[in-house]
């Protein structure tokens, strides 16, 4: 059955109806004129939904036809086994108050020339029970659906909260990891600086060798120069490594700062999310209480 009322409409409406759904006697106007009728009220639903479902109820009995027109359902030659083999005609009128979110339901029964009256206690009691059971069902169904929607929303909010907590945990772990990498890089920089100083010494010595071999045979001079160039390249590589390590440290510090900012924002979001969860819990309880009040 299609539910036409939203969760917010049901949750915010409050307990605007009596806890007990009652069926009353009286006279109501039908397509056949003014008749004795039993009347009840359906809450939190619509006339269209009530008409559709009431037709299903009447069709469960043996019948000639069940149809509706102008918010009145007509069950032709309905055979109610508790009443024997004489079929009856059932007329049910539905009047919706959209503002109050209620549907007035009135039923008259043509027993075959005369209409059901209050003096016929047994038959009146059966129709009364049919109507009350139906009104309770039609009132409960949209509220029960609203409970499920509210609970689903609560679960979603709680999952969001868990995700926020997980994100914060991951960010804090990232910060610790960045700090370890910074410590490692700082240690490597010290090692690189020592290696650079050592390499500078080797380069200085080799330059003297090159200068000393400038008057030597071509092969010896060329070999000395190649060694110098190799040492200078090694020094450049060490200096480049040192520069990259410093850049890594700078990037890690930026990432730490960004992670700390994200953690602060995340913690603020968690405070808001927890407040949303508490509000949603209250909404769930309110809708459940409303459902429990229907009887």
Secondary structure, DSSP 8 states (H G I E B T S, - for coil): ----S-HHHHHHH-S-S-SS---EEEEEEETTEEEEEEEEEEESS-HHHHHHHHHHHHHTSB-SEEEEETTEEEEEEEB-GGG-S--EEEEEEEEEETTTTEEEEEEEEE-SSSB--TT-HHHHHHHHHHHHHHHHHHHHHHHHHHHHHHHHHHHHHHHHHHHHHHHHHHHHHHHHHHHHHHHHHHHHHHHHHHHHHHHHHHHHHHHHHHHHGGGS-HHHHHHHHHHHHHHHHHHHHHHHHHHHHHHHHHHHHHHHHHHHHHHHHHHHHHHHHHHHHHHHHHHHHHHHHHHHT--
